[in-house]
Amino acid sequence: MQAPRLVATDVDGTLLDPELRVTPRTAVAVRDYVAGGGEFVLVTGRPPRWIPPVAAQLTAVRLAVCANGAVLYDVVADRVLDAHEIDPATLGFLAEAVAETLPGAGIAVERVGVGGHGDEAGAFLAEADYRHAWKGDDSDRIPRAELLSRPAVKLLVRAHGMTSEQMVAALTPVVGDAVDLTFSHSGGLVEASSPGITKATGLAEVAGSAGIEAASIVAFGDMPNDIEMLRWAGHGVAMANAHPDLLAVADEVTAANTDDGVAQVLERWAPSGDTDLPDKAG
């Protein structure tokens, strides 16, 4: 395929280095790609409120697909454009399934408001014994019944002493197709979205609005929540540090996020670089 009309990339473990930075090389590669007429979109499990620190390190980000495809966020206007929420009845069903299948697991929910940057109060709510998977717990602690009382774009399940792979294997037969289960972290964290909502559906919404076909898109990722996106895009690129399940579906493997893997691919379309990609694998 020719140089893509749109590049979509995951954020953590893909675009960012281990210090959560966009390296100078990657920033330049993104800038040059966009200057050449390409579209660039972030597609992440992060909520909108965690996007501004990433966008501030780039000069070319307008849209971000957040919460594993559930939210479309206009970075420039700081406005949520669309959100696919899990209704309270389904949240209650999920909570019961967690209690039955993963006794002792904690749950949390992610909600969205009008914007992202200044809309943090009440966005991430967790029950008292929920253990945050990342440094810097920014959740408000409330009773489980209150967690489940309003729609949410994502429900998170945290189980101590289990891997995320084990949790998904245990929960899937119980919840069926009531929600979409995935994970972006192997350390005992599962993320649930509305049924059928994935990074691929969020990216397809953006691409459709821009009149861009999947065949003209390159997507980057590193974890199982990127699988559907890499399969859907015309060319799916996994990082060298990617989860084995993602490596298995990728059309190409680039260098790790510690070695500017995204930039190494984008630089193909710099003036002195190559203009073609390998054909998509069958």
Residue, then its C-alpha position, 0 to 999 in steps of 0.5 A: m500500500q502507499a503511504p497511509r492517509l491516516v495513522a492511528t496509534d495506541v499511547d502507553g507502551t506504544l507511542l510513549d516511552p517508559e517515562l510517559r514521554v513522546t521522544p523528540r524523534t517520535a515527535v518530529a516523525v509525527r509532525d512531518y507525517v501530518a505536514g505531508g497531509g496525513e491524519f494522525v489519531l490517538v486510540t487509547g484505553r485512557p480517558p479524555r482527562w489523561i489525553p492533554p499531557v500526551a497532546a501537549q508533547l505533540t503539535a498535530v493531535r486533534l482527535a483521540v479515541c478514548a476508553n477503548g473505543a467508547v469515547l471520541y474526544d476533540v483534543v483541541a476544543d477539549r470536548v467529548l463528541d460521542a460516548h458509548e455508555i454501559d447502562p446501570a442494569t448491565l453494570g449491575f449484572l457485571a458486578e454480580a458476575v464479578a462477585e460470583t467469578l472473582p470473589g474479592a475483586g474490586i470494581a471501578v467505573e469511568r464516566v465522562g462529562v462535556g470535556g476532558h482537561g477540566d472535567e476530572a471531579g467524579a470521573f473515576l469512581a472506585e469502591a473502597d478496596y479497589r487497588h489502582a493499577w497505576k501510580g497516582d490513584d485519582s479515584d473518588r471512593i464510594p459504595r458499590a451501589e453508587l458506582l452502579s447507579r449511573p451509566a459509565v463508559k468503562l467498568l474496571v475489575r481489579a483482582h489481586g493475585m491473578t493475571s488479566e488473562q486469567m480474569v478474562a478467561a474466568l469472566t467471559p463464559v459468565v458475561g457472554d456478549a453483554v459487554d466487550l472484555t479486554f485488557s491493556h495491562s497483564g497485572g490483574l486488570v480487566e476493562a469492560s465496554s458496551p457490547g461491540i465497542t472496541k478500538a476498531t469501532g472507534l477508529a472506524e467512526v473517525a475514519g468514516s467521518a473523514g472518508i478514509e477506508a481501512a485499507s488506507i490506515v496504519a495502526f500501532g499497538d502493544m496489548p490485547n485491547d489493540i487486537e481488533m484495531l490492528r486487524w481492522a486497519g489496512h496495516g497493523v503494526a505491533m511493537a517489539n514489546a507487544h503482548p504475544d496475542l497482538l504479535a500473532v495478528a500484526d502484519e508487521v513488528t516494529a522496534a519497541n517503544t523504548d527504541d522509537g518503534v512508531a517513528q521508525v515506521l513513520e519515517r518511511w514517508a519522510p522525503s528521503g524514505d520509502t513510500d510503500l508498505p508490504d501488502k497486508a497479510g492474508 
